[in-house]
Amino acid sequence: MLDEITISKAITESFMNDFMDAMEADVAIVGAGPSGMTAAYYLARDGIKTVLFERSLRVGGGMPGGGMMFNRIVVQDEGKKILDEFNIRSWEYEPGYYLADSLESTAALCTEAIRAGARIFNLISVEDVMIRENNRVTGLVLNWTATELAKLHVDPLTMRAKVVIDATGHASEVCHIVVDKLKGKLRTEGGGIMGEKPMWADIGEGKLVENTVEVYPGLIVAGMAANAVLGAPRMGPIFGGMLVSGRRAAEVAIGILQQVKVSR
Ligand code: 48F
């Protein structure tokens, strides 16, 4: 005999326990696109307490849609190595160009990130950041996406993190909060958001990893947000750079966590 109240209690209690635990994390990632989920996997795999907040009902950002809704992605050699690590099947189209199913890729990134120990919360939007200790990003301000969509006047809740990764894609929303609201100066030419440049896959992919940096104390940019903030081209449905940028963001975050530990 199934009792609906037991089902309801199981879901509520389990979610609340996880949500409470997520309020203090080592790394908080904003956005469950390819770069955010890849970063989450590499961090969690190394035993770092990682939480990820995603505005949408579903994960994957721009990945499931492939190129113009043709649900395939292309990666180059570096990206192929990461696909292999996630056991995502791929096949060579021409030397140096590998195809993969965008849904399989999305599902695998999500599964492996969660299995490695990262917590992914969907349907939660980041609407602000917490700043402490001489202009350092030290946490995120959260609200239900449903609240945002319905424009309800409901105050948010807050979580603390030692490092935040802005993996919000083209919109680079966390960096926008720092620049627009706090008038913070990013480590970019001119201190602001430089804006993404028109499509140029080769240059865009090349710049992505070098642009995956700490742009503000405690705040790293990953994926398309890195190119949008640092003024590099977009690249369309080639996703190798997103994966490599996610892995790089995890490395940068680990470096910052080590510094934070030493200085305390
Ligand atoms: O856009 P998205 O997929 O970011 P990405 O990892 O990958 C970019 C590619 O998909 C593609 C591309 C490939 O060449 O250029 O665009 O850089 O995923 C970003 C995710 O962040 C979520 C959003 O719903 C999406 O799933 N997001 C954005 N702003 C917020 C957010 C926010 N304020 N709070 C929570 N989630």
Boltz pocket constraint, residues with backbone or C-beta under 6 A from the ligand:
constraints:
  - pocket:
      binder: B
      contacts: [[A, 30], [A, 31], [A, 32], [A, 33], [A, 34], [A, 35], [A, 36], [A, 53], [A, 54], [A, 55], [A, 56], [A, 58], [A, 59], [A, 60], [A, 61], [A, 62], [A, 63], [A, 124], [A, 125], [A, 126], [A, 127], [A, 167], [A, 168], [A, 169], [A, 170], [A, 171], [A, 173], [A, 222], [A, 223], [A, 224], [A, 225], [A, 234], [A, 235], [A, 236], [A, 237], [A, 238], [A, 239], [A, 242]]
      max_distance: 6.0
